[in-house]
Amino acid sequence: MNLIRNKLCAFLQDENGPTAVEYAVMVALIIVVSIAAITTLGTKVSSTFSNTATRITTATTAS
């Protein structure tokens, strides 16, 4: 009986499991924020290149 009690106490005092879960949640949040930032930045960069290409084409055909 002491062996079971000791193992149960050791399991309850072990903090490796919750720490791993916390790290996994932090990594997941970082990934979500990174994807959102990259998507937003990609859209803005694409828009900027499209506007620049349009202006170059307009300037070339006007002269």
N, C-alpha and C positions, 0 to 999 in steps of 0.2 A: 504494500500500500504506500509505503514511503517513496518508492521509486516512481510511482504514478504521480504522487503529489509533487515531488521534486521536478519531474519533467514538466508538469503543468505550470508550476511557478516559473521555471526557466523560460517556457514558451511565452508566458504573459509578460515577462520582464524584457524579452528580446525586442529590440527596436529596429531591427534590420528590415522587417516587412513594411511597416508604416513609412520608413524613410524611403524605401524604394518606390512606394506608391506616390509619395510627395514629389520625388524627382520625376517620375513618369508624368504626373499632372503638369509640372512646370515645363517639361519638354514639349508636351502637347500644346500648351498655351503659347509657347515660343514659336512653334511651328505654325499655329493658326495665325498669329500676328504677322509672322514673316510672309506667309502666303498672301494675306490681305495687303500688306505693304507692297509686295512685288507686283500683285495684280493691279493695284492703283497706279504704281509707278509705270508699269508697262503700258497701261492705257494712256497715260499722259505723254509718255515718250512717243508712242505711236501717233498720237494726235499732233504732236509737235513736228515730227518728220513729215506727216501728211501735209500740214500747212506749209512747211518749207518747200516741199516738192511742188505744191500748187503755185506758190509764189515764183519759184524758179521757172516753171513752165510758162506762167503768165508773162513774166519779164522777158523770156526768150522769144515768145511769139509776138510780143508787142513791139520789139525792136527790129 
